[in-house]
Amino acid sequence: MALLQAFEIAYDGNQVGVSEHRLPSGRVFHIDFLQQSVKPLVITVAETDRGKKYWTSGPEGRQEEAGQVGKLVANYRRSDR
């Protein structure tokens, strides 16, 4: 697993650490909620059968959070170009 970049974003009024990694199957983002008592989250972009992309958590179960944080990660990456 290769680290591509690390950065911080604001989520729910707090700073969270994000590290982007490349895997053979694609990119994943490890979200570290730093000093909050929230377990880290791993998210990636998935695609529906109809081709619509969405953020998902691995393992599943934190989909709402993955969608919220994923949008912030995408915004950060777009503005970082």
N, CA, C and O atoms as CSV, one atom per row, in Angstrom:
chain,resi,resn,atom,element,x,y,z
A,1,MET,N,N,0.857,-1.172,0.000
A,1,MET,CA,C,0.000,0.000,0.000
A,1,MET,C,C,0.901,1.233,0.000
A,1,MET,O,O,1.725,1.410,0.897
A,2,ALA,N,N,0.740,2.066,-0.993
A,2,ALA,CA,C,1.574,3.254,-1.136
A,2,ALA,C,C,0.822,4.496,-0.688
A,2,ALA,O,O,-0.304,4.740,-1.120
A,3,LEU,N,N,1.451,5.279,0.181
A,3,LEU,CA,C,0.868,6.547,0.614
A,3,LEU,C,C,1.046,7.563,-0.498
A,3,LEU,O,O,2.164,7.800,-0.955
A,4,LEU,N,N,-0.045,8.162,-0.932
A,4,LEU,CA,C,0.010,9.174,-1.984
A,4,LEU,C,C,0.089,10.578,-1.419
A,4,LEU,O,O,0.873,11.398,-1.896
A,5,GLN,N,N,-0.724,10.864,-0.398
A,5,GLN,CA,C,-0.677,12.184,0.236
A,5,GLN,C,C,-1.404,12.144,1.567
A,5,GLN,O,O,-2.206,11.246,1.824
A,6,ALA,N,N,-1.118,13.117,2.402
A,6,ALA,CA,C,-1.790,13.261,3.696
A,6,ALA,C,C,-2.173,14.723,3.864
A,6,ALA,O,O,-1.421,15.619,3.480
A,7,PHE,N,N,-3.348,14.959,4.440
A,7,PHE,CA,C,-3.827,16.320,4.636
A,7,PHE,C,C,-4.883,16.313,5.736
A,7,PHE,O,O,-5.257,15.252,6.236
A,8,GLU,N,N,-5.358,17.483,6.107
A,8,GLU,CA,C,-6.420,17.608,7.095
A,8,GLU,C,C,-7.589,18.363,6.490
A,8,GLU,O,O,-7.413,19.253,5.658
A,9,ILE,N,N,-8.788,17.991,6.925
A,9,ILE,CA,C,-10.001,18.691,6.512
A,9,ILE,C,C,-10.845,18.952,7.763
A,9,ILE,O,O,-10.645,18.316,8.797
A,10,ALA,N,N,-11.778,19.882,7.660
A,10,ALA,CA,C,-12.710,20.145,8.754
A,10,ALA,C,C,-13.952,19.290,8.523
A,10,ALA,O,O,-14.527,19.292,7.434
A,11,TYR,N,N,-14.355,18.561,9.561
A,11,TYR,CA,C,-15.565,17.743,9.501
A,11,TYR,C,C,-16.296,17.849,10.829
A,11,TYR,O,O,-15.719,17.593,11.887
A,12,ASP,N,N,-17.533,18.216,10.772
A,12,ASP,CA,C,-18.373,18.300,11.966
A,12,ASP,C,C,-17.745,19.201,13.032
A,12,ASP,O,O,-17.826,18.913,14.226
A,13,GLY,N,N,-17.121,20.294,12.586
A,13,GLY,CA,C,-16.528,21.258,13.505
A,13,GLY,C,C,-15.169,20.880,14.059
A,13,GLY,O,O,-14.650,21.571,14.936
A,14,ASN,N,N,-14.580,19.798,13.569
A,14,ASN,CA,C,-13.272,19.336,14.050
A,14,ASN,C,C,-12.341,19.059,12.878
A,14,ASN,O,O,-12.789,18.775,11.767
A,15,GLN,N,N,-11.054,19.143,13.136
A,15,GLN,CA,C,-10.067,18.755,12.130
A,15,GLN,C,C,-9.917,17.234,12.146
A,15,GLN,O,O,-9.850,16.616,13.209
A,16,VAL,N,N,-9.866,16.643,10.957
A,16,VAL,CA,C,-9.623,15.209,10.838
A,16,VAL,C,C,-8.461,14.998,9.881
A,16,VAL,O,O,-8.302,15.739,8.911
A,17,GLY,N,N,-7.657,13.991,10.159
A,17,GLY,CA,C,-6.538,13.663,9.295
A,17,GLY,C,C,-6.980,12.702,8.206
A,17,GLY,O,O,-7.751,11.775,8.455
A,18,VAL,N,N,-6.488,12.930,7.002
A,18,VAL,CA,C,-6.820,12.082,5.857
A,18,VAL,C,C,-5.522,11.637,5.208
A,18,VAL,O,O,-4.650,12.461,4.933
A,19,SER,N,N,-5.387,10.343,4.961
A,19,SER,CA,C,-4.244,9.864,4.181
A,19,SER,C,C,-4.785,9.047,3.015
A,19,SER,O,O,-5.635,8.172,3.188
A,20,GLU,N,N,-4.278,9.349,1.834
A,20,GLU,CA,C,-4.703,8.683,0.613
A,20,GLU,C,C,-3.681,7.605,0.264
A,20,GLU,O,O,-2.475,7.853,0.255
A,21,HIS,N,N,-4.181,6.414,-0.022
A,21,HIS,CA,C,-3.310,5.275,-0.311
A,21,HIS,C,C,-3.726,4.620,-1.626
A,21,HIS,O,O,-4.903,4.602,-1.985
A,22,ARG,N,N,-2.745,4.089,-2.327
A,22,ARG,CA,C,-3.013,3.346,-3.560
A,22,ARG,C,C,-2.893,1.865,-3.259
A,22,ARG,O,O,-1.895,1.404,-2.706
A,23,LEU,N,N,-3.932,1.129,-3.634
A,23,LEU,CA,C,-3.955,-0.328,-3.538
A,23,LEU,C,C,-4.036,-0.885,-4.955
A,23,LEU,O,O,-4.348,-0.141,-5.885
A,24,PRO,N,N,-3.767,-2.157,-5.139
A,24,PRO,CA,C,-3.914,-2.727,-6.486
A,24,PRO,C,C,-5.325,-2.543,-7.054
A,24,PRO,O,O,-5.496,-2.434,-8.268
A,25,SER,N,N,-6.326,-2.509,-6.185
A,25,SER,CA,C,-7.710,-2.378,-6.644
A,25,SER,C,C,-8.184,-0.926,-6.748
A,25,SER,O,O,-9.310,-0.688,-7.184
A,26,GLY,N,N,-7.364,0.040,-6.362
A,26,GLY,CA,C,-7.757,1.446,-6.445
A,26,GLY,C,C,-7.257,2.260,-5.270
A,26,GLY,O,O,-6.317,1.867,-4.580
A,27,ARG,N,N,-7.896,3.400,-5.051
A,27,ARG,CA,C,-7.491,4.303,-3.968
A,27,ARG,C,C,-8.421,4.161,-2.774
A,27,ARG,O,O,-9.621,3.926,-2.922
A,28,VAL,N,N,-7.845,4.308,-1.593
A,28,VAL,CA,C,-8.633,4.364,-0.360
A,28,VAL,C,C,-8.147,5.552,0.450
A,28,VAL,O,O,-7.015,6.010,0.294
A,29,PHE,N,N,-9.012,6.037,1.309
A,29,PHE,CA,C,-8.694,7.157,2.176
A,29,PHE,C,C,-8.911,6.721,3.612
A,29,PHE,O,O,-9.988,6.242,3.968
A,30,HIS,N,N,-7.889,6.888,4.437
A,30,HIS,CA,C,-7.973,6.560,5.852
A,30,HIS,C,C,-8.266,7.863,6.589
A,30,HIS,O,O,-7.494,8.819,6.513
A,31,ILE,N,N,-9.388,7.888,7.299
A,31,ILE,CA,C,-9.814,9.081,8.010
A,31,ILE,C,C,-9.540,8.881,9.495
A,31,ILE,O,O,-10.065,7.954,10.111
A,32,ASP,N,N,-8.719,9.751,10.062
A,32,ASP,CA,C,-8.381,9.685,11.484
A,32,ASP,C,C,-9.038,10.879,12.167
A,32,ASP,O,O,-8.729,12.031,11.863
A,33,PHE,N,N,-9.933,10.594,13.077
A,33,PHE,CA,C,-10.680,11.651,13.743
A,33,PHE,C,C,-9.876,12.330,14.843
A,33,PHE,O,O,-10.427,13.055,15.671
A,34,LEU,N,N,-8.584,12.092,14.845
A,34,LEU,CA,C,-7.609,12.718,15.710
A,34,LEU,C,C,-8.020,12.613,17.169
A,34,LEU,O,O,-8.015,11.508,17.710
A,35,GLN,N,N,-8.366,13.681,17.819
A,35,GLN,CA,C,-8.582,13.635,19.263
A,35,GLN,C,C,-10.017,13.372,19.661
A,35,GLN,O,O,-10.370,13.517,20.831
A,36,GLN,N,N,-10.842,12.991,18.719
A,36,GLN,CA,C,-12.218,12.634,19.034
A,36,GLN,C,C,-12.265,11.148,19.389
A,36,GLN,O,O,-11.345,10.401,19.057
A,37,SER,N,N,-13.306,10.732,20.045
A,37,SER,CA,C,-13.427,9.325,20.423
A,37,SER,C,C,-14.182,8.534,19.356
A,37,SER,O,O,-15.015,7.686,19.674
A,38,VAL,N,N,-13.885,8.819,18.096
A,38,VAL,CA,C,-14.505,8.141,16.960
A,38,VAL,C,C,-13.458,7.243,16.316
A,38,VAL,O,O,-12.330,7.670,16.072
A,39,LYS,N,N,-13.835,5.995,16.041
A,39,LYS,CA,C,-12.897,5.068,15.415
A,39,LYS,C,C,-12.542,5.564,14.011
A,39,LYS,O,O,-13.367,6.190,13.346
A,40,PRO,N,N,-11.308,5.285,13.558
A,40,PRO,CA,C,-10.927,5.664,12.194
A,40,PRO,C,C,-11.874,5.048,11.169
A,40,PRO,O,O,-12.560,4.062,11.439
A,41,LEU,N,N,-11.890,5.648,10.006
A,41,LEU,CA,C,-12.788,5.239,8.930
A,41,LEU,C,C,-11.971,5.080,7.656
A,41,LEU,O,O,-11.099,5.903,7.376
A,42,VAL,N,N,-12.240,4.044,6.889
A,42,VAL,CA,C,-11.618,3.858,5.578
A,42,VAL,C,C,-12.719,3.988,4.538
A,42,VAL,O,O,-13.740,3.304,4.611
A,43,ILE,N,N,-12.501,4.880,3.559
A,43,ILE,CA,C,-13.512,5.107,2.530
A,43,ILE,C,C,-12.890,4.974,1.143
A,43,ILE,O,O,-11.681,5.121,0.964
A,44,THR,N,N,-13.746,4.694,0.178
A,44,THR,CA,C,-13.332,4.618,-1.212
A,44,THR,C,C,-14.538,4.944,-2.084
A,44,THR,O,O,-15.673,4.978,-1.607
A,45,VAL,N,N,-14.283,5.177,-3.344
A,45,VAL,CA,C,-15.366,5.434,-4.284
A,45,VAL,C,C,-15.765,4.102,-4.913
A,45,VAL,O,O,-14.919,3.347,-5.395
A,46,ALA,N,N,-17.067,3.829,-4.899
A,46,ALA,CA,C,-17.612,2.631,-5.535
A,46,ALA,C,C,-18.565,3.083,-6.643
A,46,ALA,O,O,-18.837,4.273,-6.798
A,47,GLU,N,N,-19.063,2.119,-7.402
A,47,GLU,CA,C,-19.941,2.445,-8.517
A,47,GLU,C,C,-21.123,1.478,-8.534
A,47,GLU,O,O,-20.957,0.273,-8.348
A,48,THR,N,N,-22.317,2.027,-8.759
A,48,THR,CA,C,-23.512,1.189,-8.852
A,48,THR,C,C,-23.517,0.455,-10.191
A,48,THR,O,O,-22.682,0.716,-11.057
A,49,ASP,N,N,-24.460,-0.457,-10.347
A,49,ASP,CA,C,-24.612,-1.181,-11.614
A,49,ASP,C,C,-24.898,-0.242,-12.773
A,49,ASP,O,O,-24.598,-0.552,-13.926
A,50,ARG,N,N,-25.475,0.896,-12.463
A,50,ARG,CA,C,-25.819,1.879,-13.500
A,50,ARG,C,C,-24.734,2.925,-13.708
A,50,ARG,O,O,-24.931,3.881,-14.458
A,51,GLY,N,N,-23.591,2.755,-13.054
A,51,GLY,CA,C,-22.470,3.647,-13.272
A,51,GLY,C,C,-22.411,4.875,-12.392
A,51,GLY,O,O,-21.548,5.729,-12.593
A,52,LYS,N,N,-23.311,4.991,-11.413
A,52,LYS,CA,C,-23.277,6.143,-10.522
A,52,LYS,C,C,-22.241,5.898,-9.426
A,52,LYS,O,O,-22.245,4.850,-8.781
A,53,LYS,N,N,-21.355,6.874,-9.224
A,53,LYS,CA,C,-20.308,6.753,-8.211
A,53,LYS,C,C,-20.802,7.254,-6.864
A,53,LYS,O,O,-21.614,8.177,-6.793
A,54,TYR,N,N,-20.306,6.635,-5.794
A,54,TYR,CA,C,-20.664,7.038,-4.443
A,54,TYR,C,C,-19.538,6.643,-3.486
A,54,TYR,O,O,-18.742,5.751,-3.781
A,55,TRP,N,N,-19.484,7.311,-2.351
A,55,TRP,CA,C,-18.496,7.004,-1.325
A,55,TRP,C,C,-19.031,5.889,-0.436
A,55,TRP,O,O,-20.206,5.888,-0.067
A,56,THR,N,N,-18.166,4.946,-0.096
A,56,THR,CA,C,-18.562,3.850,0.769
A,56,THR,C,C,-17.470,3.580,1.801
A,56,THR,O,O,-16.299,3.895,1.594
A,57,SER,N,N,-17.885,2.995,2.905
A,57,SER,CA,C,-16.928,2.675,3.964
A,57,SER,C,C,-16.549,1.207,3.874
A,57,SER,O,O,-17.315,0.383,3.375
A,58,GLY,N,N,-15.380,0.897,4.356
A,58,GLY,CA,C,-14.941,-0.491,4.416
A,58,GLY,C,C,-14.408,-0.754,5.806
A,58,GLY,O,O,-13.471,-0.075,6.226
A,59,PRO,N,N,-14.938,-1.676,6.519
A,59,PRO,CA,C,-16.121,-2.463,6.163
A,59,PRO,C,C,-17.379,-1.594,6.170
A,59,PRO,O,O,-17.392,-0.483,6.701
A,60,GLU,N,N,-18.420,-2.132,5.569
A,60,GLU,CA,C,-19.677,-1.389,5.473
A,60,GLU,C,C,-20.259,-1.112,6.849
A,60,GLU,O,O,-19.885,-1.742,7.837
A,61,GLY,N,N,-21.170,-0.170,6.895
A,61,GLY,CA,C,-21.835,0.139,8.153
A,61,GLY,C,C,-21.769,1.605,8.535
A,61,GLY,O,O,-22.511,2.055,9.408
A,62,ARG,N,N,-20.880,2.358,7.882
A,62,ARG,CA,C,-20.756,3.780,8.192
A,62,ARG,C,C,-20.956,4.588,6.911
A,62,ARG,O,O,-20.238,5.549,6.636
A,63,GLN,N,N,-21.971,4.157,6.128
A,63,GLN,CA,C,-22.208,4.743,4.810
A,63,GLN,C,C,-22.502,6.238,4.866
A,63,GLN,O,O,-21.968,7.007,4.066
A,64,GLU,N,N,-23.345,6.653,5.802
A,64,GLU,CA,C,-23.700,8.074,5.891
A,64,GLU,C,C,-22.455,8.915,6.164
A,64,GLU,O,O,-22.235,9.944,5.526
A,65,GLU,N,N,-21.658,8.469,7.106
A,65,GLU,CA,C,-20.418,9.164,7.446
A,65,GLU,C,C,-19.456,9.169,6.254
A,65,GLU,O,O,-18.814,10.182,5.974
A,66,ALA,N,N,-19.360,8.034,5.556
A,66,ALA,CA,C,-18.485,7.938,4.381
A,66,ALA,C,C,-18.906,8.940,3.314
A,66,ALA,O,O,-18.056,9.579,2.694
A,67,GLY,N,N,-20.206,9.081,3.097
A,67,GLY,CA,C,-20.695,10.035,2.107
A,67,GLY,C,C,-20.370,11.469,2.475
A,67,GLY,O,O,-19.976,12.264,1.621
A,68,GLN,N,N,-20.534,11.799,3.750
A,68,GLN,CA,C,-20.259,13.168,4.206
A,68,GLN,C,C,-18.772,13.490,4.121
A,68,GLN,O,O,-18.390,14.519,3.564
A,69,VAL,N,N,-17.941,12.622,4.666
A,69,VAL,CA,C,-16.493,12.860,4.654
A,69,VAL,C,C,-15.962,12.777,3.227
A,69,VAL,O,O,-15.090,13.556,2.844
A,70,GLY,N,N,-16.479,11.845,2.443
A,70,GLY,CA,C,-16.034,11.692,1.059
A,70,GLY,C,C,-16.216,12.947,0.238
A,70,GLY,O,O,-15.343,13.304,-0.554
A,71,LYS,N,N,-17.345,13.625,0.416
A,71,LYS,CA,C,-17.574,14.881,-0.311
A,71,LYS,C,C,-16.531,15.927,0.070
A,71,LYS,O,O,-16.059,16.677,-0.785
A,72,LEU,N,N,-16.176,15.978,1.338
A,72,LEU,CA,C,-15.162,16.939,1.787
A,72,LEU,C,C,-13.790,16.587,1.225
A,72,LEU,O,O,-13.032,17.475,0.837
A,73,VAL,N,N,-13.470,15.303,1.181
A,73,VAL,CA,C,-12.201,14.849,0.599
A,73,VAL,C,C,-12.158,15.224,-0.882
A,73,VAL,O,O,-11.151,15.746,-1.360
A,74,ALA,N,N,-13.237,14.961,-1.602
A,74,ALA,CA,C,-13.288,15.295,-3.026
A,74,ALA,C,C,-13.128,16.798,-3.250
A,74,ALA,O,O,-12.404,17.217,-4.153
A,75,ASN,N,N,-13.795,17.605,-2.437
A,75,ASN,CA,C,-13.654,19.062,-2.555
A,75,ASN,C,C,-12.224,19.498,-2.307
A,75,ASN,O,O,-11.697,20.338,-3.036
A,76,TYR,N,N,-11.587,18.937,-1.285
A,76,TYR,CA,C,-10.205,19.276,-0.981
A,76,TYR,C,C,-9.306,18.918,-2.174
A,76,TYR,O,O,-8.489,19.730,-2.606
A,77,ARG,N,N,-9.462,17.717,-2.691
A,77,ARG,CA,C,-8.608,17.280,-3.792
A,77,ARG,C,C,-8.803,18.126,-5.031
A,77,ARG,O,O,-7.836,18.414,-5.736
A,78,ARG,N,N,-10.030,18.532,-5.313
A,78,ARG,CA,C,-10.293,19.399,-6.481
A,78,ARG,C,C,-9.622,20.750,-6.297
A,78,ARG,O,O,-9.049,21.290,-7.244
A,79,SER,N,N,-9.687,21.304,-5.093
A,79,SER,CA,C,-9.113,22.628,-4.855
A,79,SER,C,C,-7.596,22.583,-4.741
A,79,SER,O,O,-6.939,23.618,-4.848
A,80,ASP,N,N,-7.033,21.406,-4.528
A,80,ASP,CA,C,-5.582,21.238,-4.363
A,80,ASP,C,C,-4.862,21.134,-5.698
A,80,ASP,O,O,-3.632,21.148,-5.736
A,81,ARG,N,N,-5.592,21.031,-6.777
A,81,ARG,CA,C,-4.965,20.853,-8.103
A,81,ARG,C,C,-4.410,22.109,-8.646
A,81,ARG,O,O,-3.856,22.116,-9.745
